[in-house]
């Protein structure tokens, strides 16, 4: 049901107090200091990613904020090269605009900053931008001189607040899940390092000095190929199940599964050749320094990986131990050292098989698995929940911000997830 409340046709000039583009240069690198906010710090989902940041020194900071200092509630967006990246500046943010990043300071008596963010993530706004993009020889760009004239459609402030509250609740739950996932990952990683790298396992005898501990008595150095099967279930293209859940390198992040790609067998690439089962670890064979890998839990029945991924199936060790070992810096450095090729360095199955593993007695493997496997499976469940929340938010967003769906008479306490209140 469409919104009962009319939406007003305005321009961006009506909705903003100030508008600035970023500097057309880059400050000298600094090891610490305020954030230099670049394109890479803005996600497609409309949030800031500050996991990897460039700093500007305190001495240089006044120069880079001479025109504007970003403050909480400002909306930033990309206007050249990589377009359609939008985010809100959080409170207590200390930083400056980077190249190809612009800033809008909303008029809060006209528009809720969060609603404006969601509106700019909508297909309606994307179409507005695409109609005005200037296509250059190397990159596309938004004509900033015309930006204030771009049309926007806004409901009343009260309805904006309600819409932003509903959509923001999904984002809040996703953020909560991300924090939980980070804690779970830190716990599993720390326990692995304590027991199997620093040898501070239960019952160990503390060393008397800071020298690296020797391999404990009863532990052995083994080749990874003795503990796993590599590409165990490789199939012919003619034997593909129908449908297929396809994994390729783009489906895998640094330690996490992003999303598989459902498709019919006839649509599947010829590289779809390797069945993946519960507990398997997949690792990219190309550019191993990118650490594209993940562990698979409760997969769809027809999960098939690309030949660009090595499928490591645990045989002599628990899946949890295999995943944490495969996530270690020692393993990724080993693979990077074995990679060959200049443009696309790659490793072979035999490189995985030859990797050295310090194998503890079965007692410690079992104890580790009893603790860490449930942790990793909970992490997977939270990741899937976040994916479902993102899908729901993305489905609702265009309908709410354009008035296609009316929520003026709906009790938001029913719609809003309890954990986000």
N, C-alpha and C positions, 0 to 999 in steps of 0.2 A: 504494500500500500504506500502510495506516494505521500510525502510530507504535506500536512495540512497548512503548514506555514510557508508563505512565499519566500523565495530566495531573491536577494537584490543583486542586480548586475552592476558591478563596480569595476574600477581599475586598480592595479597594484598601488598606484599613487594614493588612492583613497585609504588603503590599508596599512600604509607604512609611514613612520616618522622620518627615518633616514635610510639611505641606501649607499653602499660603498662597494667597490671592487678591491681586490687584494693588490699587493705590490707586484710590480713587473720584474722583480729580481729576487734573488735568494740570499739570505743572510749567511755570513760565515758559519761553518759548523761549530757546535758547542756541545760539550759533554753533559751539561746540565743547564737548567734555566727554564723559562716559560716555553710553552708548546708552540711550534711553528705548524699551524694547521693546514695540512695539504690534502689533495684529492684522495690519497690512499687512506686517510683517516675517516673517510665518509663512506658508509655502506649503502648498498642498494635498498636495504630495508628502512632507511631513514634514521640511522643512529650513528654515533661517533665510535670509532674503533681506535682506541689510544694504546693498544698493546705494543705498537711500534711507533715511536714518535721521533721527530727531529726537534732539537732544542735551538732556541735563540738565546744568546747570553744576556744577562741583565744589563750589561753595558750597551748592547745593541738594541735592547727592547724598546726604549723610547722612540728610536728612529722608525721601527717597524709598526708602531702603534700611533704614529703622528696623526694619521687621518682618522683612525677609529680603533678603539679598544673593545674587543668582543665582550659582551656581558650576558648574564643569564637571561634567557628568553629570546635572544637574538636568533634569527634563522640564517644559516649559511647554506650555500649551494654552489655547485660547480657550473661554470659558464663556458668552458672551452675544453676541447679534447674529449674527456670523459664527462658526458652530460648526465643529468637526472640523478644527481647525488644531493640529498638534502639532509639536514640535521639541525637540532636545536642545541644552542650553547647551554651547558648546565650552569647552575649557580656555582660561584667560587672558582670558575674557570680562569686560568691565567695563561694567556697566549695571544697570538696575533694571526691574522689571515695569511695564508700562503698564496702562492701563484695560482691563478685561474680559479680562485675561490672568492665569492661575493657574499655580502652580508646585508640582510634586511632587518631593520628594527621595527617591529610591528606597532601599530597604533592599538593599544589595548582597549580603547573605548570602541573600537570597530571590530577587531578580530582577536580571538584567543590564539596565542602563538602555537599551541599544540594543534588546534584545528587547522591553522594555516599550514603546518607541516603535513598533516594528513591530506589536506587538499592538494598540496603540491606533489604528493605521492600518487594521486589519482590519475586514471587515464584521461580525464577531462583536461587536467593541467598539462599532462604530457603532450596531448594533441595541440594545445595552445602553443607550447614551446616549439614543437616540431614544425608547426606552420610558419614559424618565424626564424628558425635556425638559418644561419648563413653557412653554406658549405664551402670550405676553403680547399686549397690544393692539398693540404696535409691534415688539417683538423676542422671539425665543425665548431661553431661558437654561437652563443646567444648574443644578439646585438644589445648590449647593456644600455645604450643610449635610449632604446625604445622600451626597456623593461618596465618603467613606470606606467606605460600605456597598456600593458598586458591585461586582459580582462580576468576578473575573478567573480564568482557567484557565492554570496555569503548569506546564511540565515541570521536570525537574531543572535546576540551574544549568549543568551540563556541556552538556546538550542546548540550553539557551537560548544558550550561547556559540556553539555550532555553527550554530544557525539564524541568529543575528545576524551571524555571520561570512559565511555564504553571501549573505544579503540585503545586508549591508553592502558586499560586494565589488561588487555592481552599482552602488551609490551612489558608491563610490570611482571606478569607471570613468567614471561620468557626470560627477563633479567634475573628473576629469582632462580629459575632453573639453571641459568648460566653460572650463577654463583655456586649453586649446589654441585654442578658438574665440575667446576674448578676445584672445589674442596675435595671431592671424591678422587679426582685425578691426582691431586697433590698427595693425598693419603697413600694411594696405591704406589705412586712413584717413590715416595719417601721410604715406605716399607721395603720396596725392592732394593733401593740403594743401601739401606741400613743392613739388610740381611745378606745380600748377594754381591755387593760392591765393597762395602766397608767391613763386611764379615762381623757385624755386631748383631748376630742372630741369637735367639734364646739359648742361654747356657754357654755363650762364648766366654773365653778368658780374655779380659781387657789387656791390651798391649801396654808396655811400660814407656814407649816413646811414640813419637809422631810419624815414624817411618811407615810406609805402606805395609799393610799386613800381608803375610804370605798366604797362599791358598791353604785353607785349613786341612788338617788330616782327615782323610775320608772323602774329600771333595776332589773332583776330577775335571780336567780340561778336555772337552769333547768338541768335535765338529758338529755344527748345527745340523748338517745332513744326516747325522746318526739319530737325531731326536725328532725329526719331522719328515713328512713327505712333501715334495715340491711339485705343484701342478698335478696332483694325484689323479684327478678325474677330468682329463682333457678329452673333449668330444669333437666329432666332425661337424661341419656346418650342416650336413644333411640330418644330423641327429639332434638338432636343437629342439628343446621342448617348445610348445606354443600355448600361452604367450611366454615371453622372456622378461625377467627383471635384469637389466643390463647394468654392469658396473664398468666404468672406465676411469682413467686418471682424474678426470674432472669430478668424479663422484666421491673422491677420497681426499680428506684434508690431512693435517698433521695430527694423526691419532684419532680422527673421528670420521664416521661415514656421513657424508652430506645427504645424498639421495641417490637411489637407483632409478633407472629409467624404464618403466614398463613399455613394452612394445610387442608387436607380433613377430613371430619367428622370421617371417619374410622380410621384415624391416630391419632386423638386427644386423649390425656390421659383421663382416666376415671375421673380424677379430674376436667375436664373442665365442670363446672356445672352452672356458674353464669353469666347471661347476664349483660352487662355494657352499660350504656347510657350516653349521654352528660350531663356533670355536676356532674357525680358520682365521688366520691373519693374512691380509693382502698388503702387498708392498709394491710401489711403482718401480718398474725396472728402468725407467728413463729419469734422468736427473735425480738421482737418489738424495742429493743434498737438499731437495725440497721436502723430504721426509713425508711423502704422501703415503700414508698407511693407515690401517684401522683393524680392529677385531670385529668379527661378525657374530651377532647373537640373534637367535631365532629368525633366520632369514626366510624370505618367501621361498616356496618349494622350487621355483625355477630361477634361482639367482645364478647368473652366468657372468664371469669376469672377462674382460678384454685380455688379449695376450700381452698387453702392455703392463699387466699386473701379475706379479708372482703370487700364487696362492700357497701359503705355508700351512700345512695341516699337522697339528701336534700329534705325536705318537708316543714319545718317551717322556714328555713333560706336560704339565697342565697348560691349557690355553692361556690362563692368566699370566703364568711365568713367561711363556713365549711372547705374549704381547708386550709385557714390560721390558723384556730383553730387546725386542725389536724396536721399542721406543727409546732406547738408551742412546746417548751420544756416542758411546763406543761402537755400537752397531752401525749407526748412520755414517760415522766417520770411516769405518771399515769399508762400507759399500762405496762411499764416495772415492776412496782410494783405489778401488778396483774398477771403477767405471772407465770405459773407453769411448772415444769419439769426441770430436771438438764441438760441433753444433748441438748435438743431443747426447751427452754422455749417458751410457747405459751399462747395466750389469746383466749377467747371465745367471741361469739357475745354479750353475756350478759355483758361482761366487757366493750365493746364499748358502749353499751346502758347506762351503769351506770355512764359514765364519766360526771363530772359536767361542765356545761357551764354557764358563765355569759352572759345572753342574754340582749342586749340593746333594746330600743324601735324600732319599725319597721322603723321609720323615719331614724335612723342612719344606720340600715341594708341596706336600699334602697340607701342611699347616698354613703355608702361604696361600694356597689355592682356596682353602676353606674360608679365609678372610677376604681375599681380594676378588675372587670370582663374583660373589654377590655385589661387591662394590662396582665392578665394571658393568655388570648387567643392570644395576640401578642407573648407572650413568647412561647406558644405551636407552633405557626406558624414558629418562628425562629428555634425552635428545629427540626421541620420537615425539614425545609430548610437545616439545617446543616447535617441532616441524608442523604438527597438527594445529597448534595455536597460531602459528604464522599463516598457515593456509586459511584458517577461519577469519583472521583479521584482514587478510588480503581480499577475501571474498566479500566481507562486509564493507570495507573501506569505501569503494567507489559508490556503493548504494547509499551510504549514510551521508557522505560529504556533498553529494549532488541532490539529495532530497528524494531519491527513489524509494527509500525505506523510511517510514515515519516512526519515530520513537518518542514523540512528544507526550504520549499518554502511558508509556511503559514505565513500570517500577524498575529503576536502574539497580536496585538492590537484588533483584532476581537475575538480571543479565550479568552483573559484574561478578567475576569470580571472587569467592570469599577471601582467598589468600592475597588479593591485591588491595583489599580495603585497609 
